[in-house]
């Protein structure tokens, strides 16, 4: 099972990386998966089609309106 954890280099992503399970954790940094950039999200999803579960580890900066 492939589990995508957004913010993979942060606190939660680091904790997931230490788990010893049969799951494959995909832990991209915000540079590799910028959740505020729709084009980067699309590109990442096209390159990682085998994701079974997504853990959306967001911060307020990620979800604020960028008008």
Secondary structure, DSSP 8 states (H G I E B T S, - for coil): -EEEESSTTSHHHHHHHT--SSSEEE---TTTS-TT-HHHHHHHHHH-TT--EEE----HHHHS---
